[in-house]
Amino acid sequence: MQLPSAKDTIFSQPHEAVGAFQFDASVAAVFPDMIQRSVPGYQTILTGIGELTKRHAQPHTRLYDLGCSLGAASLTMRRVVDQTYGCSIVAVDNSPAMLQRAQEYIQAFHSEVPLSLHCADICDFPIDNASVVVINFTLQFIAPDARLALLKRIYNGLLPGGILLLSEKIHFNDAALQASIEHLHLQFKRANGYSELEISQKRSSLENVLISDSEAQHLQRLKAAGFTEAGIWFQAYNFAAFLAIKS
């Protein structure tokens, strides 16, 4: 399911000073186009979230979408669990503009599965009776020293057999490998119509806002949070989707 949106032209004109990237109304208006043209494999990740939710969702539990943006993962989960599961979906984001647009998308698709939107900091939001938790390209925007505490809270809120689905941009410690895979990602953006100016200005905007981890850092942090079973289930260039299962 692809959500409609305007074309992303936010960085198409020169800016005298490129400010820090924000999930404001201008981004909310073009976000589906932005993420489809910027994140290789994004639609495959959404499809996988649906399949893994179908496999692991437990009756009468909560399914969380933390950092839900426009609710694409929430809508994907809602499509695969019908009301007979007795599940409810809890979507959380700290951007009012994103949540306002998410509400429009959610109302456009009828379902008997309860789905609630919450404007809150996911680091403080209570998590309990959970069988599925999704963090889709959101942990990378949280302060690095706050990430482990969030994952521990998620682990504690999951039921045995529950899963965490974590998707992130990653980096590679080997400089030559990093340069080659970054080249592939830049070519992906160029092939999707982004100009050199757009690529450069967005990179400047995201500097010190999006702070990536390596695969090893993610796996070490998941283990420290309590997950004994964790690994990558999908990767496209420097974008990886992790599955962690609570024993």
N, C-alpha and C positions, 0 to 999 in steps of 0.2 A: 504494500500500500504506500503510494507516494503522495505526500501532502502538497497541494498546490501553493505557489508563492510567486511573488515578483522576482525578477532577475536581480542577482546580487551585483550592484554597481557601486557599493559603498566606497571603495578605494580606487575608482576608475579615474578620478580627477586628482591633480596634485594638491596636497595639503601642505600648508606652510609649516605646521607642526602636527605630527601624528601622535594623537593621544593614546592612552592605554585602552585596549579593547574592552568594550562593555556590552553586556547583553541588554541593550536598550531597545526602544521602539523601532529604530532603523534596522537593527539586526533581526528583530522578531519578524519584521515584514518580509525579509528575504531569506530567512534561516534555512528552510528546506532546500532552496536552490544552492545556498552557500555550502551546506554540508555535503550535498550530493556531488558538487563539483570540487570539493576540497579533500574529502575523506574516501580513499579507495576502499571498496568492499563494504560501504556503509549499508547498502540494501541487503547484502548477504548477512551482515551482523544482525539486522533487524529480523530477518527470517529465522536465523539461528536462535535468537532470543525467544521467538514464538515456539519453536520446536522444543527447546530446553524447558521452557515454562510448561508446555503441555506434558512433558515427561516428569517434571519434578514438583509441580504445584500440588499441594495437599489440601484435601477438603476442609472448608471452614477456617482458612488461614488468610493472611494478608500478603499481597504481592506489592512490593515497593519499587517505585521508579524515582531514584534520588538524583536530583539535577535533571528534572524531566524535560526542560526546555519546552517545546511545543507538544509534548506528549506522544511522540511517535512510538516509543517503546511501550508506553501505557496502552495505547490503542492496539498494538500488536499483541500484547498479553491478553487484553480483553477479548480479542477475536478468537483465542484458542481455549479459553475457559468459559463455559456457559454457566448459567445460573445454578445448574445442578451441583456444581462444585461447592457452592456456598462461599466462594472467595470474594474478597473485596480488594480493589486496587487503590493504593495510596501514592499520589504523585506529588513531589515536593520540589520547589525551586525558589530561589531568592530574588528572582526578577519579576516584578509585577507586569512588565510589558510582555514577557514571554508567557506568563500564566494567562493573561488576558487573551492572547492569540490561541493558546492551548485550549481554553474554554470553548472558543468558536469551533475548533476542530472536533473536540469531544462531542459537542452538541450535534454535530453534523452526522454522526454515526450512532444509530440506535443500538442499544444493548441493555439487557436486564442486569448485567454485572455492575455492581456499584463501583464508581470511580470518583474519588475526591481529590481536589487540588488544594495544596497548602503553600502559602507564601512563607517560607521559613529558611533558616540556615540548616542544611542537612547535618552539620556537625552537632547540632543541638536537638534535632527532631527525634522523638521517641520511636523505637523500633521494637515491636514485640509480635509474637505469634506469626512470624514470617516464614514462608516456605520458599519464596523467591525474592531476591533483592537485585535490582539492576542499577549500576552506576555507569552510564554511557557517556564517555568522554567528559567527565566532570571532575574526577579526582585530581586531574592535572591542573585544575584551577584553584585547588585548595592548598593552603600553606603546607609545605612538605612536613613540617614538624607536627601538623595536626592530622596527618593521614592515618597513622597507625591507630590513634585513638578512635577515629571514625570506624575503621575496619573492625576493631575490637567490639565496638557497640553493635555493629551489624552482626558479627559472629554470635554475640550473646543474645541478640533478638531473634536469631534463626532457630527453628526447630531442628532436631536431628534429621538428617536427610535433606535439609534445606540447602539452597544454592545461592551463591553470589555470582552475578555476571558483570564483569568489569571490563570495559573497553577503554583503551588509552592510546595516545600517541607515545611511542617509545623511542629511546635513542640507543645507540650502540657505542660501546667504549672504544672499539677499534676505529681510529680516525679514517682509515681508507674505506672500511665498510660503511661507516656513517656517511661519508661523502658520496659514495656510490648509490646508497639507498635514498639519500636526500635528493640526489639527481633524478631518480625515478619518480619521486613524489612531485618534484617541480615540473617534470615532463607531463605528469598526469594533470596538473593544474593548467599548464599551457594547452594541452589537448582539449581541455574543457572550456577554453576561451578566455582564461585570465591573462591579462597583459603583464609585462615585466613590471610596470608601475604598480599594478594592483598587488602582485606577489610581494614586491619589495615593501610597500606601505603596510600591508597586512602583517608581514613578518615583524616590522618595527613596532606595530601596535600590540602584537602578542608577546614581545620580549618582556621578560620578568612578570608576565601574567600567566602564560602557559608554561609550567615548569615540568618537563617530562622526566620519567624514570626509565631505567633499563629493565629488560625482562628479569634479570636477576634481582634487582631491587624490589620489583613487584612480588616475585615469588617469595623472597625472604620476608617481606612485610606481611604477606598473607599467612605464612607459617607462624610468624610472631603473633598474629592476631588470633591464632588457634586452629586455622585450617590445615589439616594434614594431607588433604588431597586437593591439588591445584595445578593448573597448567594452561597453556594456550590452546584454544580450540579453533581459532582462525587468525590468520595474519595476512595483511596485504601491505607490502613495503614496510613503512615504519608505523603501522597501525595494527594493534593486536587486541584480541578479545580473549579474556581469561575466564575460566570456569573454576570456582572453588566450591567444594562440597563439605558441609559440616557432618562429621561422623555421628 
